[in-house]
Amino acid sequence: MPQGIRVLPRPDSVGPALGLPGPDSRTLSYDELRSQIATTSAALITSGVPEGSVIGLGIANRLEFVLGLLGAANAGAVVAVIDPGLAVDDIRARLHDAGAVAWLTTSDGPEVDTLPRW
């Protein structure tokens, strides 16, 4: 294939399968992937997260982790990955050390009351 030429997937084709194998695994089409990344990015931007600022990312699920990571990058944020299984005081300390302005986690993720949560 000539240099500079690339083959793009059909937008409705199945994108990467992320998650653990089994009944909880799921896939997204490239359009769904793009849409969910844009939704995360827009939520961060409209919530006032400035471009170039650090956000904490605490998501255990692989698919949501990737969506959060790509959404934050799309918003221009720098990501500090923090294990959501840590004690809340340890999460707070790591967020503070990273200079994070927000905590991006899932609805069942740990509450960290010192920062906005998305």
Order of alpha helices (4+ residues) and beta strands (2+ residues): beta-beta-alpha-beta-alpha-beta-alpha-beta
